Amino acid sequence: MTDDATTRFRDLTLDDFTARLSSAAPVPGGGSASAVAASLGASLVAMVASLSEGRPRYADHTDLLIWARDTCLALADRFLAIADEDAAAYALFSAALKLPKDTEAEQGARRTALQAAARTATEVPLACVDACITLVGAAEALAGRSNVNASSDLAVASLLGEAAARGAAANVMINLPSVGDPDWEGTVMLHVTASLDEVERLASSARQAVAEGTPRDPLDPPAPS
C-alpha cells in the first residue's frame, strides 16, 4: 500500500505515481517500480494475444493465444498487487527499525521483528522475479505465432520483463542478509540465480524470434499448474 492506506498504486494516475516515485517519499521505490514495469509488459503480451485471436491466419494458435491473453491479464493484476506489497513490506521493516532497543529484551524483540520483516521484504520481490518467468515465457511463445504487426510489442514486453526481474532480484539480494538465516539465504540465492538465467534465456529467445520474423509451428499452451 501507499503512504495513504486507502490508496493502491493502481488507483493513482500515471502522473501521480511518477511524481511519488521521484519524490523524497520512501515509497514507491525500486521494488514497486519493477513490479509496475512487469505489469506493463504483461499487458503488452495480452494485447498482442487479443489482436491475434480470431484471425484466420493465426487459427492454429488459438489455444495458445487464449492462454497467453488470460495468463497475462492475471499477471498484470498480480504485478500491481506486488507493487503495493513491496511498499507494505518496506513499511514493516521501517517500523521494526524504530522499535525500542534500550534493554536486552527490547533488543531481542527488535532483532526478531527485523528478521521477520526482512524475510517478507525478500519474499515479495522474489515472487516478482518468479512471475517474470511466466511473463517472458508468454512473450517468447507468441513470437512467430501471433499478429506480425504487433511483434515488436513482444520484444518490448520481454525487455520490460527482464528489467523487472533484475530489479526485483536486486531487492531480494539487498534484504536477504538481514533475515539472519544462512541456510535460507543460500537457497534463495541459488533460486534467484536460476530464475534470472531462465528469464534471460526466454527474453533473448523472444527477441530473436521477433527479429527473425519467421512463422513458427503451433505450440500447446502450458498445462495448468
N, C-alpha and C positions, 0 to 999 in steps of 0.2 A: 504494500500500500504506500501511498504518498504520505507527505507530512500531514495532510488532511485525511484522517482515517476514513472519511466517507467518499473519497475520490480515488478512483483507479486511474492508472496512467492511460488506459484505453479511452477513458472518458474525457481526457484533455484534448484540445485542438493540437494539431501538429506544431503550431506556433508556440502554444503554451508549454508543450513538452520540451521543445528545444530550448525555450527560454529557461526552464528549470534546469535543464541539463547543463547549460552554460553559466549558471549562477553559482554562488558560493554554497548553496544548499548541499548537504551531504548526499541526498538522493534526488533524482536518479543519478546513478553512476555508471561505470563501465559494464557492470553485470546486466543492469536493466537495458542499457543501450544495445548490448549484444543480443539480448532476447528480442528486442523490438526489430533489430535488423533481420533476425531469423524469421520473425513473423512476416516481414515484408517479402522475404524470399519464398516462404511457403505460399503466400498469397499469389505470387507470380506463377508458381507451378500450378496452382489451382486454376488460375486464369488461362494458362496455356491448355490445360485439360478441357476446360469449358469451351474454349474456342475451337477445339478439335472434335469434341464429342458430337455425334450426329451427322458428321460429314462423311459421305460415301468413301472418300479417299482414305479415311482412317478407320473404316468399319472393322477391319481385322484387329484393331487395337482397342475396341470398345470397352472390354472388361478392364484393361489397364488404365484407360482414361478415367473411367468411373472411380477406380481405386485411387488414382492419383488425386483426383479432384476432392473426394471425400476425406482422404487422409490428410491432405494439405490444408483443407479448410479447418479440420480439427487441430492440426498442428499450429496454424496461425493463431487460433484461440489459445492454445496451450502456451505458446511462447509469450503472449501478452500477459497471461496469468503468472508466468515465471518472472516477468519483469517486476510485477508487484511483489512476488515472493522474495525476490532478491532484495528489494528495498526493505521489506519487513525483517529479513534476516540481518541486514545491517543495523536496523533499529534495535534488534535483540542484542546484538553484540555490543553496540554502543551503550545500551542500558547496563549491561553486565560490567562494562569498564567503570561505570560510575558507582558501583556498589562499594560500601564502606570496606576498609581494609586495615583498621586500627588494631584489631585483636587477631589472635591466631585463628579463632573460629570464623571471624569475618573474612580473613584471607582465604581460608579453605572454601568457604561458601562462594566467594567471588571467583576463585580458580575453577570450581566445578561449573559455575554458571558460564564462565568464559569458554570453557572447553565444549560445553553443550551448544552454546551459541555458535562457536566456530565450526562445529560439525554441521549445523544447519546451514551456515554460510558457505560450506563446502558442497553439501548435497544439492543445494538449489542450482548453482551453475553447472554441477556435474549432470544434472538432469537435462540442462540445456544442451550440453555437449552431445549427450546420447541422442536427444531428439533431432539434432542436426544431421545425424547419420541417415535417419529416415528422410529428412528433407532433401539432402543432396542425392540420396538414392532414388527418390522420386523424379528429380530433375534428370538424372542420368537415364532412368528408364524411359522417359518421354522423348529424349533426344533421338531424332530419326524416326519417331513413332507418333508424331503429333504435328500440328499445324506449322508448316515450314516458315510461314510468315511471322511466327512468334518465337522462332527458335532462339533468337538472341536473348529473349527473356529467360530461357532456361539457363543460359550462360550466366546471366546476371544473378539468378537465383542461386546458382552453385557458388558464385563468388560471395554472396551475402551469407550463405550457409556456412561456408568455410571460415569467413571472417568472424561470424558469430561464435562458431565452435572454438576458435582460437582465443577469442576474447573471454568466453566463459571459462575456458581451461586456465587462463591466466589468473582468474579469480579463485579457481579451485586451488591452484598451487600457492597462492599468497595466504589463503586461510588454513590450508592443511596442517602446517606445523603447529598451529595453536590448538589443535584438537587434543594433543597430548596422548596419542595412541600410535606408537611407531608401527605396529603391525598393520593397522588400518591405513595408515599413511602410505605404507609401501604398496598395499593392494590398490589403493585409489590411484597412485601414481602410475602403476602399470596399466590400470584400466583407462586412464586419461590418454596415455601414450598410444595405446592400441586404438582407442576411439578416434583420436586425431589422425592417425595413419589411415583409417578407413574413410574418414571424411575427405581427406586429401585425395585418396585414390578415386573415390566416386566423383568428386568435384572435377578432378582433372579429366576423367573419362567422359563426363558430361560435356565439358568444354571442347574436348577433342571431337566428339561425335557431332556437336553443333558446327564446329569449323569444317568438318568434312562434308556435312550436308547430305550424307548418303542415307536413303531409307533403310531401316533395319527390320529384321524379321520380327513377327509378333512375339510377345513375351507375356507369360502368365503373371498376373499380379501376385505379390507375396501372399502366403496363407495367413489368415488372421492369427495374431499371437495370443 
